Amino acid sequence: MSNYTLASQYEAPSRLATALRALADEALVLAQALLSPGKIIGEVEQMRSLQLRASRVEATDPALAESLRRRACRIGLR
């Protein structure tokens, strides 16, 4: 076998395989959310609380407001 043939057997995953893997990951996350909606509701309530607090302190402390908004944005990413 030539080097090209060997190298082509070990190519990176195809776009279709990558898309199917992403779809499977999304389906898993959806299933987990449907099985435990309380966790999602809690995260949304926490995000809302941080956003409201950021709105209240925006005029007096813009840096704190920005920090609170950043924290709110990251809650769902854990």
ROFIGU-8762 format. One line per field, with one value per residue: x, y, z of N, C-alpha, C, CB in turn; residue in one letter; residue number from 1; chain. Coordinates in Angstrom, 2 decimals. Glycine has a CB too. Layout:
N
n_east <- c(X, ...)
n_north <- c(Y, ...)
n_up <- c(Z, ...)
ca_east <- c(X, ...)
ca_north <- c(Y, ...)
ca_up <- c(Z, ...)
c_east <- c(X, ...)
c_north <- c(Y, ...)
c_up <- c(Z, ...)
cb_east <- c(X, ...)
cb_north <- c(Y, ...)
cb_up <- c(Z, ...)
type <- c(A, ...)
seq <- c(NUM, ...)
mol <- c(A, ...)
END
This chain:
78
n_east <- c(0.83, 0.39, 1.69, -0.19, -2.64, -2.75, -2.78, -5.20, -7.05, -7.17, -8.41, -9.82, -13.00, -15.90, -18.01, -20.65, -20.59, -19.73, -21.87, -23.94, -23.04, -23.18, -25.94, -26.82, -25.72, -27.21, -29.78, -29.48, -29.09, -31.58, -33.26, -32.38, -33.16, -35.93, -36.44, -35.71, -37.05, -37.05, -34.45, -33.78, -35.69, -34.88, -32.36, -33.14, -34.61, -32.54, -30.91, -32.64, -32.90, -30.28, -30.13, -32.11, -31.02, -28.70, -29.83, -30.85, -28.53, -27.15, -26.95, -25.50, -23.29, -21.74, -19.78, -20.20, -22.76, -22.24, -20.66, -22.51, -24.30, -22.67, -22.24, -24.87, -25.24, -23.57, -24.66, -26.29, -24.38, -22.92)
n_north <- c(-1.19, 2.24, 5.25, 7.26, 5.90, 4.66, 6.93, 8.09, 6.40, 7.11, 9.56, 12.66, 12.78, 12.65, 15.28, 14.57, 12.60, 14.19, 15.98, 14.20, 13.33, 15.72, 16.12, 13.91, 14.58, 16.90, 15.78, 14.18, 16.11, 17.39, 15.27, 14.89, 17.34, 17.16, 15.09, 16.10, 18.73, 20.55, 21.35, 22.95, 24.96, 26.06, 27.08, 29.04, 30.76, 31.62, 32.93, 34.99, 36.39, 37.36, 39.02, 40.94, 42.08, 43.15, 45.10, 46.84, 47.89, 49.07, 51.88, 52.90, 51.21, 50.16, 48.23, 46.11, 45.42, 44.48, 42.27, 40.69, 40.15, 38.66, 36.41, 35.46, 34.72, 32.55, 30.50, 28.43, 27.01, 25.23)
n_up <- c(0.00, -0.70, 0.77, 0.60, 0.43, 2.92, 4.57, 3.80, 4.89, 7.52, 7.87, 9.07, 10.79, 8.71, 7.40, 7.62, 9.64, 11.76, 11.93, 12.61, 15.10, 16.53, 16.43, 17.91, 20.39, 20.98, 21.11, 23.36, 25.38, 25.23, 26.02, 28.66, 29.74, 29.50, 31.23, 33.69, 34.47, 36.56, 37.13, 34.92, 35.19, 37.62, 36.86, 35.02, 36.68, 38.36, 36.50, 35.72, 38.13, 38.47, 36.20, 36.80, 39.10, 37.95, 36.31, 38.22, 39.44, 37.40, 36.81, 38.98, 39.34, 36.83, 36.20, 37.99, 37.17, 34.58, 35.22, 36.61, 34.54, 32.85, 34.47, 34.53, 31.87, 31.66, 33.15, 32.03, 30.66, 32.13)
ca_east <- c(0.00, 1.14, 1.49, -1.44, -3.75, -2.77, -3.18, -6.60, -7.86, -7.20, -8.83, -10.70, -14.39, -16.59, -18.97, -21.87, -20.37, -19.68, -23.24, -24.71, -22.58, -23.76, -27.37, -26.96, -25.44, -28.37, -30.89, -29.20, -29.36, -33.03, -33.84, -32.07, -34.00, -37.31, -36.52, -35.54, -37.35, -36.79, -33.10, -33.85, -36.47, -34.01, -31.35, -33.80, -34.90, -31.27, -30.50, -33.55, -32.53, -29.04, -30.44, -32.83, -30.05, -27.85, -30.60, -30.97, -27.26, -26.53, -26.64, -24.52, -22.10, -21.80, -18.88, -20.91, -23.86, -21.66, -20.24, -23.73, -24.83, -21.77, -22.57, -26.18, -25.07, -22.81, -25.34, -26.71, -23.25, -22.26)
ca_north <- c(0.00, 3.48, 6.12, 8.01, 5.02, 4.52, 8.20, 8.38, 5.57, 7.72, 10.95, 13.21, 12.38, 13.38, 16.29, 13.87, 11.99, 15.28, 16.48, 13.19, 13.36, 16.93, 15.86, 12.98, 15.35, 17.76, 14.92, 13.77, 17.27, 17.56, 14.20, 15.19, 18.48, 16.70, 14.20, 16.85, 20.13, 21.40, 21.91, 24.02, 26.05, 26.70, 27.87, 30.22, 31.67, 32.20, 33.89, 36.14, 37.13, 38.09, 40.08, 42.00, 42.78, 43.94, 46.28, 47.76, 48.54, 49.57, 53.31, 53.22, 50.37, 49.45, 47.08, 45.04, 45.00, 43.66, 41.01, 39.91, 39.67, 37.59, 35.22, 34.97, 34.08, 31.29, 29.51, 27.27, 26.36, 24.27)
ca_up <- c(0.00, -0.73, 1.94, 0.40, 0.76, 4.38, 5.17, 3.53, 5.77, 8.85, 7.74, 10.11, 10.56, 7.65, 7.86, 8.00, 10.95, 12.73, 12.10, 13.34, 16.49, 17.13, 16.58, 19.03, 21.61, 21.22, 21.53, 24.74, 26.23, 25.26, 26.84, 30.06, 30.15, 29.64, 32.39, 34.93, 34.17, 37.73, 37.01, 33.94, 35.79, 38.61, 36.16, 34.44, 37.79, 38.80, 35.46, 35.82, 39.33, 38.18, 35.24, 37.51, 39.96, 37.07, 35.88, 39.36, 39.78, 36.17, 36.87, 40.02, 39.25, 35.55, 36.19, 38.69, 36.30, 33.52, 35.84, 36.88, 33.26, 32.40, 35.26, 34.09, 30.56, 31.79, 33.99, 31.25, 30.00, 33.02)
c_east <- c(0.87, 0.86, 0.18, -2.64, -3.87, -3.26, -4.66, -7.53, -8.04, -7.55, -9.68, -12.13, -15.04, -17.55, -20.26, -21.73, -20.35, -21.08, -24.09, -24.31, -23.16, -25.26, -27.64, -26.72, -26.63, -29.57, -30.71, -29.51, -30.86, -33.69, -33.58, -32.94, -35.44, -37.48, -36.37, -35.79, -37.07, -35.42, -33.11, -34.60, -35.64, -32.95, -31.95, -34.13, -33.64, -30.79, -31.35, -33.20, -31.26, -29.29, -31.17, -31.89, -29.12, -28.56, -30.70, -29.67, -26.56, -26.08, -25.54, -23.23, -22.12, -20.91, -19.53, -22.05, -23.35, -21.23, -21.44, -24.32, -23.97, -22.06, -23.89, -26.06, -24.39, -23.54, -25.72, -25.57, -22.56, -22.71)
c_north <- c(1.25, 4.29, 6.89, 7.16, 4.85, 5.79, 8.47, 7.52, 6.20, 9.20, 11.37, 12.79, 13.24, 14.40, 15.63, 13.24, 13.06, 15.83, 15.49, 13.15, 14.57, 16.75, 14.93, 13.70, 16.23, 16.95, 14.47, 14.91, 17.52, 16.51, 14.45, 16.33, 18.05, 15.81, 14.94, 18.34, 21.07, 22.06, 23.10, 25.22, 26.79, 27.57, 29.15, 31.23, 32.36, 33.24, 35.16, 37.02, 37.96, 39.24, 41.24, 42.80, 43.65, 45.21, 47.31, 48.52, 49.16, 51.02, 53.63, 52.42, 49.53, 48.20, 45.87, 44.51, 44.11, 42.29, 40.10, 39.35, 38.54, 36.29, 34.60, 34.22, 32.72, 30.20, 28.27, 26.50, 25.32, 22.88)
c_up <- c(0.00, 0.54, 1.83, 0.80, 2.27, 5.05, 4.95, 4.39, 7.15, 8.79, 8.93, 9.80, 9.47, 8.24, 8.31, 9.39, 12.04, 13.00, 12.88, 14.81, 17.21, 17.36, 17.77, 20.35, 21.98, 21.71, 22.97, 25.71, 26.34, 26.15, 28.32, 30.57, 30.36, 30.86, 33.71, 34.67, 35.35, 37.66, 36.06, 34.51, 36.82, 37.97, 35.58, 35.54, 38.28, 37.78, 35.54, 37.01, 39.10, 37.21, 35.91, 38.40, 39.12, 36.60, 36.99, 39.62, 38.57, 36.28, 37.87, 39.90, 37.96, 35.50, 36.87, 37.82, 35.18, 34.04, 36.12, 35.59, 32.69, 33.15, 34.82, 32.76, 30.66, 32.56, 33.19, 30.60, 30.88, 32.76)
cb_east <- c(-0.95, 0.79, 2.66, -1.57, -3.58, -1.39, -2.35, -6.90, -7.24, -5.86, -9.60, -10.57, -15.20, -17.34, -19.25, -22.22, -19.06, -18.75, -23.89, -24.50, -21.04, -23.52, -27.94, -25.99, -24.18, -28.73, -31.01, -27.74, -28.65, -33.61, -33.26, -30.58, -33.94, -37.73, -35.47, -34.12, -38.80, -36.90, -32.10, -34.54, -37.76, -33.34, -30.70, -35.09, -35.57, -30.21, -30.62, -35.01, -32.32, -27.99, -31.29, -33.96, -29.21, -27.41, -31.99, -31.38, -26.33, -27.49, -27.89, -25.13, -21.99, -21.41, -17.55, -21.44, -24.59, -20.46, -19.47, -24.76, -24.92, -20.29, -22.64, -27.18, -24.25, -21.51, -26.60, -27.64, -22.24, -22.50)
cb_north <- c(0.00, 4.31, 7.11, 8.46, 3.66, 4.15, 9.35, 8.15, 4.19, 7.53, 11.16, 14.77, 12.48, 12.41, 17.31, 12.79, 11.18, 16.41, 16.76, 11.80, 13.39, 18.15, 15.24, 11.80, 16.22, 18.54, 13.70, 13.33, 18.53, 17.49, 12.83, 15.54, 19.60, 15.95, 13.13, 16.63, 20.27, 20.59, 20.83, 23.53, 25.50, 25.64, 27.04, 29.80, 30.90, 31.10, 33.25, 35.67, 36.16, 37.14, 39.52, 41.41, 41.76, 43.11, 45.87, 47.00, 47.53, 49.42, 54.09, 52.97, 49.44, 50.38, 47.43, 45.54, 46.23, 44.38, 41.28, 40.79, 40.82, 37.99, 35.57, 36.14, 34.98, 31.56, 30.13, 27.71, 27.41, 24.62)
cb_up <- c(1.21, -1.99, 2.08, -1.07, 0.08, 4.89, 4.58, 2.06, 5.90, 9.55, 6.43, 10.19, 11.86, 6.72, 6.75, 6.97, 10.96, 12.22, 10.73, 12.71, 16.55, 16.23, 15.30, 18.89, 21.43, 19.95, 20.60, 24.89, 25.68, 23.84, 26.43, 30.21, 29.11, 28.39, 32.28, 35.53, 33.77, 39.00, 36.52, 32.65, 36.44, 39.46, 35.05, 33.69, 38.94, 39.00, 34.06, 35.92, 40.50, 37.60, 34.09, 38.35, 40.78, 35.86, 35.44, 40.62, 40.43, 35.00, 37.23, 41.36, 40.48, 34.44, 36.90, 40.04, 35.72, 32.89, 37.14, 37.59, 32.26, 32.59, 36.75, 33.96, 29.65, 32.46, 34.61, 30.20, 29.59, 34.46)
type <- c(M, S, N, Y, T, L, A, S, Q, Y, E, A, P, S, R, L, A, T, A, L, R, A, L, A, D, E, A, L, V, L, A, Q, A, L, L, S, P, G, K, I, I, G, E, V, E, Q, M, R, S, L, Q, L, R, A, S, R, V, E, A, T, D, P, A, L, A, E, S, L, R, R, R, A, C, R, I, G, L, R)
seq <- c(1, 2, 3, 4, 5, 6, 7, 8, 9, 10, 11, 12, 13, 14, 15, 16, 17, 18, 19, 20, 21, 22, 23, 24, 25, 26, 27, 28, 29, 30, 31, 32, 33, 34, 35, 36, 37, 38, 39, 40, 41, 42, 43, 44, 45, 46, 47, 48, 49, 50, 51, 52, 53, 54, 55, 56, 57, 58, 59, 60, 61, 62, 63, 64, 65, 66, 67, 68, 69, 70, 71, 72, 73, 74, 75, 76, 77, 78)
mol <- c(A, A, A, A, A, A, A, A, A, A, A, A, A, A, A, A, A, A, A, A, A, A, A, A, A, A, A, A, A, A, A, A, A, A, A, A, A, A, A, A, A, A, A, A, A, A, A, A, A, A, A, A, A, A, A, A, A, A, A, A, A, A, A, A, A, A, A, A, A, A, A, A, A, A, A, A, A, A)
END
